[in-house]
Amino acid sequence: MNKTRLGVNIDHVATVRNARGEKYPSPLRAALFAQKSGADSITIHLREDRRHINDNDLKIIKSKLKIPLNLEIASTKEMLSIAIKRKPQFICIVPEKRKEITTEGGLNLKHKKSFLKKMIHKLKKNKSRVSLFIEPSLKDIKEAKNLDADCVEIHTGKFCNLINENKQYNAEINRIKKAVDLGNKLGLEVHAGHGLTFKSAKILSKVSGIKEFNIGHFLIGESIYIGLKKTIRQFKKIIK
Ligand code: PXP
């Protein structure tokens, strides 16, 4: 049986670099170090405002990495042409609002639907695996299938917030379980991500059918204390 994969999101290495306008810490070095430490893929989000990862990071990381690169992008013409040029193995299409601090909620699959469909088609033809970042909603799972995506990534932000605030999370985890089951039934590969910590990843790892977790902010933060290698190893142990 295939083990659950860990995608390590290194956006916030670039956030720290950009805070001082220096060349360090280097996202490339973090990507290669994460690769050596057991990451199954590296995730980067090229935002329209380039607030963390920039075009050069994408270019150099793609050229040096041996494991798959998962590029998160908004559904825009600019991002489509960059993705076609750079040809990352994995793409995750995400919603994007300029003023948000992080990705708030899943995609609205009805918005610009014909462009989204064309974008998915072109990216798949270009040999990238295409995932859609969505809420754990049955309607959106069916819509993702209709749009011919390869995978869906379920937004776990609400679930993680409930855990962080010590609130009841049963209803939300049931919503996630139903979405994962339907996704698998329809032949979509199901991933999960956003806001995950050791604690929330451990609870979510009990939900069967999730093939990949994409984790960034907590993982990079935790590595300040215990190092990137130990943090990655611990997450891999939790989700296996
Ligand atoms: N998955 C997707 C699609 C995301 O947009 C993000 C945030 O960039 C993550 C996973 C990782 O979330 P976090 O940084 O909170 O772990």
Boltz pocket constraint, residues with backbone or C-beta under 6 A from the ligand:
constraints:
  - pocket:
      binder: B
      contacts: [[A, 9], [A, 11], [A, 45], [A, 72], [A, 92], [A, 94], [A, 102], [A, 103], [A, 133], [A, 153], [A, 192], [A, 193], [A, 194], [A, 195], [A, 196], [A, 214], [A, 215], [A, 216], [A, 217], [A, 218], [A, 219]]
      max_distance: 6.0
